[in-house]
Amino acid sequence: MSLHSTALASADHAHLLTLAHERSLRYGLALRDAPDYQRLASGALRDALDQHRFLCQHATPVMEHLFSQINNTGSILVLTSASGLVLHSLGDRDFLPKADQVALVPGVDWSEQAQGTNAIGTALQERQAITVQGAEHFLQANHSLACACAPIFGPHGQLMGALDVTSEHHRHHPHTLALVRMSVQMLENQMLAAQFPQAIRLHFHARPEFLGTLMEGIAVFSPDGQLLSLNRSAQFQCSLTDAQPQSVPTQHFSMLFRHPLTELLQACAQQLMLESGVLVACRIHLPPSTEAVQRPTTAAAPHNTPTTLPQRLSHLQYLDTGDTQLAHTIARLRKVLDKNIPVMLLGETGTGKDLLARAWHQDSARANQPFIAVNCASIPESLIEAELFGYADGAFTGARKKGAVGKIAQAHGGTLFLDEIGDMPLSLQARLLRVLQERRISPLGSEKDIPIDIAVVCATHQDLKARINQGLFREDLYYRLNGLAVRLPALRERTDLPAVIAKVLQAVQPEGATCTLAPEVLQRFLSYPWPGNVRQLHNVLRTACVMACATAEEESIVTCADLPDDFLDDYQETVEHKAPTAMENFDFGQETHKLNDLTLQRMAQALAEHQGNVSAAAKVLGISRNTFYRKKGLLPLPKNANQF
């Protein structure tokens, strides 16, 4: 970012804070007022959560993903309603004084009227993302906090709530707001798809490699071409950023693209031209009713013939990036597509079992039906039965009025993905087995059986046969689920790591930015054993891209200085006691020379060049501060040693 851009951003920020402080005074607040952390009564809070169930349902996994990236930073994630009421929080409250630990729990009001200028209330009031730190808060009682918040807009353009990360003022990271904004973008895209399951959904971007990433535009149309909704990227690409939400329904497909919708449906085109003349790559998601019109019908075609549209790209093919082991796994999965054979995915945590399950679903005849994922390890044992099977009205104390549809019933017609099946409570395994055998389900508190039609994919990192021997997993359920078992290789075992890195890098770049990896970063990535597998690679790259893009406008080079300290520290430890990986004999070429350990002489030179500043020297060399401190005593003293 240029100095001019930084100055403009600073002026805008100061102006927003001035307006917020003026509003705080008009609300009758005083600087030394005690903050009001009073919570809603339990009944009123339950009503509020029920009212915002759609938001909470889709925000929870996004919050968990974001928290995995900022864990151990003393931060709290907060989801609020459009009025500023805290609906859900996740994280570490220990940094708050005991008396204030109720400040960021469900039921507390963080609107400007209640708390004065603060990131949540001000972001909701101004309808834009903002960071409020220390004394920028109106109330002195909140000066110890640093908060980064972004508003959340619904599929119809309505303000639905806000996502906030709060920490101690002195621990705030300047790039937190970028992570929050990316998370909100992910959440809004998910809600958009969920709100219009029976609509025509068009994904597009001027750069084909951005399809399937957060940067893609998403526009939703009725079968006759009426625009129902579009995400922020689509608004920008279609020059509708200044349009009011109520004006969206007046738009039609032919007003945005230089093609009739019928042409798109008939040819399943991979390119379209915007009304502005810009050519964009695209892919289309059709609801079952629309796809049925496009599907050729012949008397000889069996009922379960895959609904393959012209030029449709295979999602399994997208995951096949050259590794022999993975290619073999994908080939075996293709053979059981639409054959009513349950699939069991085996492999370490983070290898991408969930991505493979979704790709298998997308390549099946059920692609336009629901894909419902359940993580059996993340749901409390007391709730998993209700989550899976649903419940009738009044089934238990606190149950929602009119009951709730369980995950199994939600998957009717589509695919049920049971992740970490090895952690399912033993008491529920018999009931799941009965459902799979009878293809009928009975919600809790109901005497009515509901027929279900589902494909089943399971995944686990555990040895299920060992669990059977320990009496923790039913043998009959194991054989019911284990139709075809395939194993995903760990990332360190794969020979296509450069291709995987390239794909993940495309997916995690901030919108409008282009990130490339410096040679020394690529060297480290190719030499590291990745104990957290693809999930760890995704998190490291996503954070590094945000860091790199914070100091550049469009094109950014990710250097070792952008990598998380814990990764650098673990990398140094791992390389020193390195186990062989599948990339051991990979020819890196000019940009990926064989990695050599940094010498003590080079460390001493870097320390001298930076006047004894360990942090600066460590970042230049691409190692962590901890590693530098451990070896500092071994360094040869430079001539100007008295400087440090």
Protein Blocks (a to p, Z undefined) as FASTA:
>chain_A
ZZklmmmmmmmmmmmmmmmmmmmmmnopafklccdfbdcdfklmmmmmmmmmmmmmmmmm
mmmmmmmmmgonlpacddddfkopafbdcdjfklpcfklmmmmgghiacbfklnopafkl
mmmmnopacddehjlpmblklmmpccdddddddfkopafbdcdddddfklpcfklmmmmm
mmmmmmmmmmmmmmmmmbccddddfblklgoiakbccddddfkopafbdcfklmmmnopm
mpcfklmmmpcfklmpccdfklmmmnopabdcdfkopacdddddddfklmmmmpccdfkl
cfklccddehiacfklmmmgoiaklmmmmmmmmmmgonlpacddeddehilpmmmmmmmm
mmmmklmpccddddfklpcfklmmmmmnopaehkbghiaehiaadfklmmgoiacddehk
llgcfklmmmmmmmmmnopacdehiabdcddddddddddfbdfklmmmnopacfklmmmm
mmbacddddfklpcklmmmmmmmmmmmpcghiacdddfklmmmmmmpgolnlmmlmmmmm
mmmmmmmmmmcfklccddfklpcfklmmmmmmmmmmcccdfklmpcebjmlcccddddfk
lmmmmmmmnnopaklmmmmnopafklmmmmmmmpccdfklmmZZ
